Amino acid sequence: MTTVRHTPGSQEHDAGALGALGLTVPVVLAPMAGGVGTPELVAAVSGAGGLGSLGAAYLSPAQITGAMKAIRRLTIRPFAVNLFAPQPVPEVEAAQIEAACAELQPFHAALQLPPPAVPAHLQEDFEAQLEAVLAEPPAVFSFAFGRLEAQHIRALHAAGVLVVGTATSVQEARMLEADGVDAVVAQGGAAGGHRGGWEHDDLADTLELTRGVAGAVSLPVLAAGGLMTREHVRDALAAGASLAQCGTAFLLADEAGTSPPYRAALQQGGDTVLTRAFSGRTARGLRNAFSDRVAHPLPYPYQNALTRPLRSAGAQAGQADVLSLWAGEGFALARQGPATQVLEALTPDPSGTPGSPAGR
């Protein structure tokens, strides 16, 4: 395991297979699907020496192509594209759909929307999305929610793409290593957004999980979850991470696609909760009326598709109570300003000493 160290006199970080990227800042922009991770934000982070990541899970193949072209117009630096690993769509019964729609009806009525209904189109086709990614391959491809098939990893490697999987436990990290990925994201329990695991989620402290994964696999490890300051990043590197992956830290960046009501809610404060209310998969975000009242969500991707019209209308109407306000536990430390300034605030001081632990 090769660990990144931000040492005096050396700006380029050796991160095993990721070392070929020539990063000068040991920070990865976490992939944030749903419009927050704009091409402008991705390019700003990559252009400043980190690794920008495009959260493309909800994009059509044509939209993925367009977003990648937009990033390349803004920077020549490497970037990553992230998708959700393919998985079977579960069966749901009519009674489940009826109960889920009944919970959404009062929210729809308040925004004068038609009654909620599960649309025919639930999610994008992974194979078509991956084909779009491989047409003009990025330097890095990352994924969450499961494992890729061997043919997918072979195709990515054949195109010269580094492959990064997401684990929420040591057990999952070992599985990903056996599959042949080039690096593993160790997602601690404090992380905002969807839980990226699939087998067993430890909801562990970020540094604890990083140490465990770094000791269990021979791959570079990207620490994720609650990393909001340069001290947090430095501690993650000291715990065995090659890079620190930060998402919540960039939610208030100028280039982020965070909607006005979302930004306002982050600045007002509050608590974060783990909820399945919005998408059917467990995710961490700011507690609001929707997360409090929805008790019978459909499994993913049904619930995600069911709530999409409400979330879109809520953003347009400025109603944060119906938005999926994904945020990690350290969201109060998020900074406003250009992404380059946010990245600079996350960059460890070469002459510094380990600071306070990150995470919960």
Beta strands, then each sheet from edge to edge (+ up, - down):
strand 1: 27-29
strand 2: 52-55
strand 3: 79-84
strand 4: 140-144
strand 5: 162-167
strand 6: 183-187
strand 7: 193-194
strand 8: 221-224
strand 9: 243-246
strand 10: 272-275
strand 11: 283-286
sheet 1: 1+ 9+ 8+ 6+ 5+ 4+ 3+ 2+
sheet 2: 7+ 11- 10+
end
